[in-house]
Amino acid sequence: MKYLLHLAVAALLLLAACAHEKSPLDAEARDSGMRAAAALVAVDHTDTMAMERAVMDAKAKQSVYALKRDSAAVRAFDEAFRAYLKEKDHSLYQSIFPDETR
């Protein structure tokens, strides 16, 4: 499960482009990223199927911006998702992003 979770999150991150411009959808994407992270944090961490479903739901929400080819909104979603996880459930953040635990 942990491998699958890492794989799904890696796919999420691959969509996040390195564009530095702002998007008209920036605020919406940030809000969506925070809500997706909150949904993941709320899941019983021992329920691997529910965790996988929450990660896939987050990926689906982020993909809305990728389909619009709005890389800045994709990045905003990713940044908000990571920030929320890091603040609210640091151990989950560390397990998903082990190289970024500084």
Summary of the structure (lengths in Angstrom):
residues: 102
radius of gyration: 12.7
end to end distance: 24.2
largest distance: 38.9
contacts: 303
relative contact order: 0.22
helix: 77%
strand: 0%
